[in-house]
Amino acid sequence: MEKILHLHIEKLPEGVYLATSESVQGLIAQGRTVAETLEIARDVARKLIEAQQEDELAALPTVNDAFDYPLIIGV
């Protein structure tokens, strides 16, 4: 089962990216690129959700057959 997790990503003055989420308490991920930050955030989210109660997972929306996804590309 796939769930949707909303992340907030910001570029820090040091040049790295920081991801946090209001959906999963304690989720903080940092990477050199947006892609790396997303990969780390995905792993951290999985571990936090597994460690926390099943209620946390139930509160996240389920991925439907259609959904919007912001695609970020470098040009």
Rosetta silent file (secondary structure, phi, psi, omega in degrees, C-alpha in Angstrom):
SEQUENCE: MEKILHLHIEKLPEGVYLATSESVQGLIAQGRTVAETLEIARDVARKLIEAQQEDELAALPTVNDAFDYPLIIGV
SCORE:     score description
SCORE:     0.000 S_00000001
   1 L     0.000  134.025  179.091    0.000    0.000    0.000 S_00000001
   2 L  -107.064  140.210  178.775    1.344    3.422   -0.913 S_00000001
   3 E  -120.579  155.944  178.516    0.599    6.562    1.075 S_00000001
   4 L   -97.374  129.882  179.720    1.078   10.231    0.224 S_00000001
   5 L  -124.485  123.189 -179.722    3.442   12.214    2.419 S_00000001
   6 L   -89.777  128.229  179.693    3.768   15.965    1.984 S_00000001
   7 L  -112.063  149.309  169.978    7.279   17.365    2.380 S_00000001
   8 E  -110.607  122.310 -178.294    8.535   20.900    2.813 S_00000001
   9 E  -119.297  131.888  177.150   11.928   21.358    1.147 S_00000001
  10 E  -136.072  148.440  176.923   14.095   24.432    1.502 S_00000001
  11 E   -89.713  124.805 -179.091   17.585   25.332    0.375 S_00000001
  12 L   -85.681  158.946  179.659   19.745   26.348    3.313 S_00000001
  13 L   -56.828  -25.271 -179.992   22.396   29.096    3.143 S_00000001
  14 L   -74.644   -6.961  178.152   25.055   26.372    3.316 S_00000001
  15 L    94.626    1.268  177.808   23.861   25.148   -0.094 S_00000001
  16 L  -100.448  165.984  179.697   22.216   21.911    1.088 S_00000001
  17 E  -106.981  142.356 -179.360   18.515   21.031    1.040 S_00000001
  18 E  -122.147  128.324  177.690   16.430   20.296    4.127 S_00000001
  19 E  -113.917  134.248  174.585   13.196   18.306    4.059 S_00000001
  20 E  -135.051  166.807  179.904   10.659   18.265    6.896 S_00000001
  21 L  -148.030  136.573  172.896    7.080   17.063    7.121 S_00000001
  22 L   -82.619  -14.237 -177.965    4.058   17.892    9.219 S_00000001
  23 L   -75.564  -34.307 -179.453    2.614   14.506    8.199 S_00000001
  24 L  -126.851  112.304 -178.244    5.226   12.420   10.066 S_00000001
  25 L   -61.126  131.038  176.477    6.507   13.769   13.347 S_00000001
  26 L    92.702   -1.783 -178.249   10.304   13.859   13.554 S_00000001
  27 L   -76.965  116.876  174.465   11.011   13.632    9.828 S_00000001
  28 E  -141.073  127.377  178.940   14.110   15.647    8.954 S_00000001
  29 E  -138.621  143.350 -178.572   16.326   14.864    5.970 S_00000001
  30 E  -134.115  137.326  178.950   19.244   16.753    4.453 S_00000001
  31 E  -149.543  168.723 -179.764   21.020   16.253    1.140 S_00000001
  32 L   -77.177  -26.030  178.166   23.270   17.947   -1.418 S_00000001
  33 L  -129.871  167.090  176.662   20.553   17.858   -4.109 S_00000001
  34 H   -62.534  -43.584 -179.262   16.768   17.765   -4.116 S_00000001
  35 H   -60.194  -45.215  179.270   16.863   14.180   -5.452 S_00000001
  36 H   -63.720  -40.870  179.396   19.243   13.043   -2.714 S_00000001
  37 H   -62.980  -41.694  178.039   17.125   14.798   -0.072 S_00000001
  38 H   -64.504  -40.825  178.945   13.964   13.071   -1.342 S_00000001
  39 H   -62.770  -44.505  178.953   15.662    9.674   -1.274 S_00000001
  40 H   -65.904  -43.126  179.750   16.834   10.205    2.304 S_00000001
  41 H   -60.929  -39.173  178.703   13.418   11.557    3.352 S_00000001
  42 H   -61.832  -44.740  179.904   11.715    8.452    1.906 S_00000001
  43 H   -66.148  -43.559  179.739   13.971    6.159    3.950 S_00000001
  44 H   -63.746  -43.000 -179.853   13.568    8.217    7.132 S_00000001
  45 H   -60.502  -45.250  178.579    9.778    8.333    6.706 S_00000001
  46 H   -57.360  -47.072 -178.285    9.594    4.549    6.325 S_00000001
  47 H   -66.148  -40.911  179.382   11.619    3.985    9.474 S_00000001
  48 H   -66.167  -42.804 -179.661    9.656    6.544   11.502 S_00000001
  49 H   -64.970  -39.996  177.552    6.298    5.161   10.395 S_00000001
  50 H   -63.464  -37.613 -177.367    7.401    1.607   11.236 S_00000001
  51 H   -77.994  -25.828 -177.898    8.575    2.750   14.673 S_00000001
  52 L   -91.130  177.830 -176.900    5.454    4.786   15.416 S_00000001
  53 L   -67.108  157.315  176.651    1.932    3.594   15.928 S_00000001
  54 H   -63.331  -22.065  178.187   -0.174    2.241   13.079 S_00000001
  55 H   -59.782  -35.853  180.000   -2.456    5.273   13.639 S_00000001
  56 H   -62.142  -44.335  179.674    0.214    7.456   12.023 S_00000001
  57 H   -67.203  -39.677 -179.318    0.147    5.375    8.839 S_00000001
  58 H   -65.424  -27.910 -178.095   -3.656    5.319    8.754 S_00000001
  59 H   -74.722  -19.938  179.681   -3.746    9.123    8.928 S_00000001
  60 L   -78.783  139.976  178.298   -1.790    9.499    5.668 S_00000001
  61 L   -67.414  146.627  178.608   -3.856    9.622    2.478 S_00000001
  62 E   -82.995  145.656  177.060   -3.692    6.598    0.185 S_00000001
  63 L   -71.919  125.638  178.216   -2.349    6.979   -3.353 S_00000001
  64 L   -91.946 -177.437  179.154   -5.249    6.850   -5.804 S_00000001
  65 L   -66.179  -23.781  178.588   -5.197    5.945   -9.477 S_00000001
  66 L  -138.115  137.359  177.345   -4.563    9.620  -10.315 S_00000001
  67 L  -158.249  160.321  178.340   -2.751   12.307   -8.343 S_00000001
  68 L   -88.097  141.229  179.456   -0.710   15.473   -8.904 S_00000001
  69 L  -140.828  121.065  178.667    3.068   15.326   -8.599 S_00000001
  70 L   -76.366  116.595  179.230    5.382   18.319   -8.959 S_00000001
  71 L   -95.034  122.642 -178.478    8.229   17.297  -11.269 S_00000001
  72 L  -105.562  125.951  179.895   11.401   19.295  -10.733 S_00000001
  73 L  -127.876  145.692  174.826   13.931   19.386  -13.572 S_00000001
  74 L   -88.735  135.939  178.862   17.223   21.185  -13.949 S_00000001
  75 L  -126.163    0.000    0.000   17.607   23.276  -17.099 S_00000001
